[in-house]
Amino acid sequence: MSGVFHLVYFSKAAEDLSYTDIREILEVSRRNNARLGITGLLIFRDGFFLQLLEGAEDAVRKVLSAIRDDDRNYSVKVLIETNGDERLFGEWSMAFHDGDITTASTEHLVDLFESVTSSELSRRALIMPILKKFRASAPELR
């Protein structure tokens, strides 16, 4: 199968999570993802993580397994598992957006988090276009 596997999950951050923890998560993720050929985006907002992982399906699932075992987050809920033609965040082994301290792309971020918590059956149809808009309007990704 050609293309790229996309997985989006949502989780609750541990109550005692610090920005030092987030920096460590990003450093380790970027190193491991580069080695595994995975790219993506991690968004932190109001004590929740939303992450898109993209790459070979077996590698993405391996990373998801490690995330589920990480006590810095819990209640990991997979929202989307799909194949696409291209990567959305191919330039970043793990882009990061802190939704708590930035005002850029606020509308897309609010739409994204509302779509995650909605009762809609087709989350893929809601979330993937918002992620594309978010990528285009978020120059502060790190």
Secondary structure, 3 states (H helix, E strand, C coil): CCCEEEEEEEEEECCCCCHHHHHHHHHHHHHHHHHHCCEEEEEEECCEEEEEEEECHHHHHHHHHHHHHCCCEEEEEEEEEEEECCCCCCCCCCEEEECCCCCCCHHHHHHHHHHHHCCCCCHHHHHHHHHHHHHHHCCCCC
